[in-house]
């Protein structure tokens, strides 16, 4: 008899748990909503800071991203570089441009549907096309005397993979500021180990490094252009 009662109460408890779970599932629904999306354009302020510490180079980087899902963004940067350096050892001239293409993934899960502030991680493919030459360089030798020569104009291409993590926050309506940490891994590493590597690879960094770490600090403006549909969790009041 006691065994039957235990089995009966166990069955009641199990049925109550299943019913509560089913009720909870019915109370939680996902509602499709359209959120405002568009194009965000910005400029990297750290490129101007580089000019202060390295006056021989001029860099400009324009950033862009566009949301295509609630937590996914297409992202790109376009960079330009002009380098002109002269000292007692050599003179150098170079210029070119680069582009990176990739995606950013927002790590914040609990947020309002239309919120644009994000903490994100991302990946990029980078391509730089540039040229440089060394009009003169001097090899100093105390025994045989100094030797002066030049290195001809060279057209070059660099490829790299870029991994990053960053923050982007709205400070005024449609105006954003953010920073990101980036690790760039050069794919055609021979270009960094040749006898006369480039002083600067546009969008990448020092031309004699097969791995480059960088920090970017950007200001940007959001242009509303289209809507993105997403599912938002909605909790309905439980029926009594």
Residue pairs with C-beta under 8 A, 6 or more apart in sequence:
23 238
23 239
27 235
27 236
27 237
27 238
28 233
28 234
28 235
28 236
29 233
29 234
29 236
30 231
30 232
30 233
30 234
31 231
31 232
31 233
31 234
32 229
32 230
32 231
32 232
33 113
33 229
33 230
33 231
33 232
34 227
34 228
34 229
35 70
35 113
35 114
35 227
35 228
35 229
35 230
36 114
36 224
36 227
37 66
37 67
37 68
37 224
37 225
37 226
37 227
37 228
38 66
38 67
38 222
38 223
38 224
38 225
38 226
39 64
39 65
39 66
39 222
39 223
39 225
40 63
40 64
40 65
40 66
40 176
40 220
40 221
40 222
40 223
41 62
41 63
41 64
41 220
41 221
41 223
42 62
42 63
42 64
42 176
42 218
42 219
42 220
42 221
43 60
43 61
43 62
43 63
43 218
43 219
43 220
44 61
44 62
44 63
44 77
44 216
44 217
44 218
45 217
45 218
45 219
46 215
46 216
46 217
47 59
47 60
47 61
47 79
50 57
50 59
51 57
51 58
51 59
56 83
56 84
56 85
57 81
57 82
57 83
57 84
57 85
57 199
57 200
58 81
58 82
58 83
59 79
59 80
59 81
59 202
60 79
60 80
61 77
61 78
61 79
61 80
61 203
61 216
62 77
62 78
62 79
63 75
63 76
63 77
63 216
63 218
63 220
64 75
64 76
64 77
64 78
65 73
65 74
65 75
65 76
65 104
66 73
66 74
67 73
67 228
68 74
68 228
69 228
69 230
70 106
70 113
70 228
70 230
71 105
71 106
72 103
72 104
72 105
72 106
73 103
73 104
73 105
73 106
73 120
74 101
74 102
74 103
75 100
75 101
75 102
75 103
75 104
75 122
75 124
76 99
76 100
76 101
76 102
77 98
77 99
77 100
77 124
77 203
78 97
78 98
78 99
79 97
79 98
79 99
79 128
79 202
79 203
80 95
80 96
80 97
80 202
81 94
81 95
81 96
81 97
81 98
81 130
81 200
81 201
81 202
81 203
82 94
82 95
83 92
83 93
83 94
83 95
83 132
83 199
83 200
84 92
84 93
84 94
85 91
85 92
85 93
85 199
86 92
88 138
89 137
89 138
89 140
90 134
90 136
90 137
90 138
91 134
91 135
91 136
91 137
92 132
92 133
92 134
92 135
92 199
93 132
93 133
93 134
93 135
94 130
94 131
94 132
94 133
94 198
94 199
94 200
95 130
95 131
95 132
95 202
96 128
96 129
96 130
96 131
96 202
97 128
97 129
97 130
97 202
97 203
98 126
98 127
98 128
98 129
98 130
98 158
98 201
98 202
98 203
98 204
99 126
99 127
99 203
100 124
100 125
100 126
100 127
100 162
100 203
101 124
101 125
102 122
102 123
102 124
102 125
102 162
103 122
103 123
104 118
104 120
104 121
104 122
105 120
105 121
105 122
106 118
106 119
106 120
107 118
107 119
107 120
107 121
108 117
108 118
108 119
111 117
113 230
113 232
116 168
116 170
116 176
116 222
117 168
117 169
117 170
118 167
118 168
119 166
119 167
120 165
120 166
120 167
120 168
121 163
121 164
121 165
121 166
122 163
122 164
122 165
122 166
122 180
123 161
123 162
123 163
123 164
124 161
124 162
124 164
125 159
125 160
125 161
125 162
126 158
126 159
126 160
126 161
126 162
126 184
126 203
126 204
127 157
127 158
127 159
128 157
128 158
128 159
128 201
128 202
128 203
128 204
129 155
129 156
129 157
130 155
130 156
130 157
130 158
130 198
130 201
130 202
131 153
131 154
131 155
131 156
132 153
132 154
132 156
132 198
132 199
133 150
133 151
133 152
133 153
133 154
134 150
134 151
134 196
135 150
136 148
136 149
136 150
137 148
137 149
137 150
137 151
138 146
138 147
138 148
139 146
139 147
139 148
139 149
140 146
141 147
151 196
154 196
156 191
156 198
157 188
158 186
158 188
158 191
158 201
158 204
158 207
159 186
159 187
159 188
160 184
160 185
160 186
160 187
160 204
160 212
161 184
161 185
161 187
162 182
162 183
162 184
162 185
163 182
163 183
163 185
164 180
164 181
164 182
164 183
165 180
165 181
166 178
166 179
166 180
166 181
166 216
167 178
167 179
167 180
168 176
168 177
168 178
168 218
168 220
169 176
169 177
169 178
170 176
170 222
171 177
174 221
174 222
174 223
174 224
175 219
175 220
175 221
175 222
176 218
176 219
176 220
176 221
176 222
177 217
177 218
177 219
177 220
178 217
178 218
178 220
179 215
179 216
179 217
179 218
180 215
180 216
180 218
181 213
181 214
181 215
182 213
182 214
182 215
182 216
183 211
183 212
183 213
183 214
184 204
184 205
184 211
184 212
184 213
184 214
185 210
185 211
186 192
186 204
186 209
186 210
186 211
186 212
189 210
191 197
191 198
191 201
191 207
192 207
192 208
192 209
192 210
193 208
193 210
197 207
197 208
198 207
199 206
199 207
200 206
200 207
201 207
204 212
205 212
205 214
206 212
